[in-house]
Amino acid sequence: MFANICNPDARGAPSPPEHPACKSVSVLYFARSAELAGLRCETLSVPREITSLQLWEEIVKAHPRLAVIRDQVVFAVRQEYVLLGDQLLVLQPGDEVAIIPPISGG
């Protein structure tokens, strides 16, 4: 996850203060995405300015099994749907990113 900028020491040593260009965001996983990721929420440090596709790619780097739902997932940032692509996101500390796979039922 942008280890060279946001997480310069990924060996488990105490983390230095967050790089000014990076922000901690809450990632929420629902339904199948939670099953694939193995958790329901986490905090990730990512660049403050990042495209929606780059953000998704960073999440998939952390949880490679999520790649199988890429074409079906609904992605939301601050409770607003976002298309995966070149849309630039300007993230604030504590922003929520939701990974919502298709939900069937009736």
C-alpha positions as YAML, in Angstrom:
chain: A
units: angstrom
residues:
- id: 1
  name: MET
  ca: [0.00, 0.00, 0.00]
- id: 2
  name: PHE
  ca: [2.17, 2.79, -1.23]
- id: 3
  name: ALA
  ca: [4.73, 1.42, 1.22]
- id: 4
  name: ASN
  ca: [7.42, 3.82, 0.06]
- id: 5
  name: ILE
  ca: [5.29, 6.85, 0.99]
- id: 6
  name: CYS
  ca: [2.62, 5.89, 3.49]
- id: 7
  name: ASN
  ca: [4.13, 2.93, 5.31]
- id: 8
  name: PRO
  ca: [7.89, 3.27, 5.05]
- id: 9
  name: ASP
  ca: [8.54, 0.49, 7.57]
- id: 10
  name: ALA
  ca: [6.34, -2.54, 6.96]
- id: 11
  name: ARG
  ca: [8.43, -4.82, 9.20]
- id: 12
  name: GLY
  ca: [6.29, -4.27, 12.30]
- id: 13
  name: ALA
  ca: [8.43, -1.54, 13.86]
- id: 14
  name: PRO
  ca: [6.59, 1.40, 15.40]
- id: 15
  name: SER
  ca: [5.23, 3.57, 12.64]
- id: 16
  name: PRO
  ca: [6.53, 7.09, 12.20]
- id: 17
  name: PRO
  ca: [3.93, 9.85, 12.04]
- id: 18
  name: GLU
  ca: [1.73, 9.60, 8.98]
- id: 19
  name: HIS
  ca: [3.26, 11.16, 5.89]
- id: 20
  name: PRO
  ca: [1.50, 14.48, 5.15]
- id: 21
  name: ALA
  ca: [0.56, 13.24, 1.66]
- id: 22
  name: CYS
  ca: [-1.21, 10.21, 3.17]
- id: 23
  name: LYS
  ca: [-4.48, 9.82, 5.02]
- id: 24
  name: SER
  ca: [-5.92, 7.02, 7.11]
- id: 25
  name: VAL
  ca: [-9.26, 5.89, 5.77]
- id: 26
  name: SER
  ca: [-11.72, 3.34, 7.13]
- id: 27
  name: VAL
  ca: [-12.47, 0.55, 4.70]
- id: 28
  name: LEU
  ca: [-15.74, -1.27, 5.30]
- id: 29
  name: TYR
  ca: [-16.38, -4.68, 3.75]
- id: 30
  name: PHE
  ca: [-19.88, -6.05, 3.23]
- id: 31
  name: ALA
  ca: [-21.27, -9.49, 2.35]
- id: 32
  name: ARG
  ca: [-18.98, -11.38, -0.04]
- id: 33
  name: SER
  ca: [-16.23, -8.75, 0.19]
- id: 34
  name: ALA
  ca: [-16.06, -9.33, 3.96]
- id: 35
  name: GLU
  ca: [-15.80, -13.08, 3.36]
- id: 36
  name: LEU
  ca: [-13.02, -12.63, 0.83]
- id: 37
  name: ALA
  ca: [-11.09, -10.07, 2.88]
- id: 38
  name: GLY
  ca: [-11.57, -12.03, 6.09]
- id: 39
  name: LEU
  ca: [-12.67, -8.96, 8.02]
- id: 40
  name: ARG
  ca: [-15.43, -6.37, 8.12]
- id: 41
  name: CYS
  ca: [-13.40, -3.19, 8.56]
- id: 42
  name: GLU
  ca: [-9.87, -1.87, 8.76]
- id: 43
  name: THR
  ca: [-7.89, 1.33, 8.53]
- id: 44
  name: LEU
  ca: [-5.55, 1.83, 5.60]
- id: 45
  name: SER
  ca: [-3.08, 4.63, 4.95]
- id: 46
  name: VAL
  ca: [-3.25, 5.81, 1.35]
- id: 47
  name: PRO
  ca: [-2.23, 8.94, -0.56]
- id: 48
  name: ARG
  ca: [-4.52, 11.90, 0.01]
- id: 49
  name: GLU
  ca: [-5.03, 12.27, -3.74]
- id: 50
  name: ILE
  ca: [-5.63, 8.97, -5.50]
- id: 51
  name: THR
  ca: [-7.84, 7.78, -8.31]
- id: 52
  name: SER
  ca: [-10.70, 5.46, -7.47]
- id: 53
  name: LEU
  ca: [-9.03, 2.68, -9.47]
- id: 54
  name: GLN
  ca: [-5.71, 3.16, -7.64]
- id: 55
  name: LEU
  ca: [-7.54, 3.01, -4.32]
- id: 56
  name: TRP
  ca: [-9.28, -0.23, -5.34]
- id: 57
  name: GLU
  ca: [-5.90, -1.65, -6.45]
- id: 58
  name: GLU
  ca: [-4.39, -0.81, -3.06]
- id: 59
  name: ILE
  ca: [-7.25, -2.57, -1.32]
- id: 60
  name: VAL
  ca: [-6.78, -5.61, -3.56]
- id: 61
  name: LYS
  ca: [-3.04, -5.63, -2.78]
- id: 62
  name: ALA
  ca: [-3.97, -5.97, 0.88]
- id: 63
  name: HIS
  ca: [-6.60, -8.62, 0.11]
- id: 64
  name: PRO
  ca: [-5.86, -10.32, -3.24]
- id: 65
  name: ARG
  ca: [-8.95, -12.54, -3.03]
- id: 66
  name: LEU
  ca: [-11.11, -9.44, -3.62]
- id: 67
  name: ALA
  ca: [-9.92, -9.32, -7.24]
- id: 68
  name: VAL
  ca: [-12.60, -11.84, -8.24]
- id: 69
  name: ILE
  ca: [-15.43, -9.36, -7.52]
- id: 70
  name: ARG
  ca: [-13.88, -6.33, -9.24]
- id: 71
  name: ASP
  ca: [-16.40, -6.25, -12.10]
- id: 72
  name: GLN
  ca: [-19.38, -6.67, -9.77]
- id: 73
  name: VAL
  ca: [-18.48, -4.56, -6.78]
- id: 74
  name: VAL
  ca: [-20.07, -1.25, -5.86]
- id: 75
  name: PHE
  ca: [-17.49, 1.11, -4.45]
- id: 76
  name: ALA
  ca: [-18.47, 4.03, -2.24]
- id: 77
  name: VAL
  ca: [-16.44, 6.86, -0.72]
- id: 78
  name: ARG
  ca: [-18.07, 9.02, 1.96]
- id: 79
  name: GLN
  ca: [-21.37, 7.25, 1.20]
- id: 80
  name: GLU
  ca: [-21.28, 8.32, -2.46]
- id: 81
  name: TYR
  ca: [-21.04, 5.74, -5.23]
- id: 82
  name: VAL
  ca: [-17.83, 5.92, -7.21]
- id: 83
  name: LEU
  ca: [-16.97, 4.37, -10.56]
- id: 84
  name: LEU
  ca: [-13.65, 2.58, -10.66]
- id: 85
  name: GLY
  ca: [-11.50, 4.57, -13.05]
- id: 86
  name: ASP
  ca: [-9.64, 7.83, -13.37]
- id: 87
  name: GLN
  ca: [-11.89, 9.80, -11.01]
- id: 88
  name: LEU
  ca: [-9.59, 11.66, -8.61]
- id: 89
  name: LEU
  ca: [-10.48, 11.32, -4.95]
- id: 90
  name: VAL
  ca: [-9.23, 13.79, -2.38]
- id: 91
  name: LEU
  ca: [-9.40, 11.88, 0.87]
- id: 92
  name: GLN
  ca: [-9.70, 13.32, 4.35]
- id: 93
  name: PRO
  ca: [-8.63, 11.58, 7.57]
- id: 94
  name: GLY
  ca: [-11.31, 9.15, 8.68]
- id: 95
  name: ASP
  ca: [-13.14, 9.01, 5.35]
- id: 96
  name: GLU
  ca: [-15.11, 5.80, 4.87]
- id: 97
  name: VAL
  ca: [-14.64, 3.62, 1.84]
- id: 98
  name: ALA
  ca: [-17.23, 0.85, 1.42]
- id: 99
  name: ILE
  ca: [-16.77, -2.27, -0.66]
- id: 100
  name: ILE
  ca: [-20.25, -3.54, -1.51]
- id: 101
  name: PRO
  ca: [-20.57, -6.64, -3.69]
- id: 102
  name: PRO
  ca: [-23.80, -7.48, -5.47]
- id: 103
  name: ILE
  ca: [-26.47, -8.62, -3.07]
- id: 104
  name: SER
  ca: [-29.07, -11.05, -4.28]
- id: 105
  name: GLY
  ca: [-32.43, -11.64, -2.78]
- id: 106
  name: GLY
  ca: [-35.94, -10.58, -3.14]
...
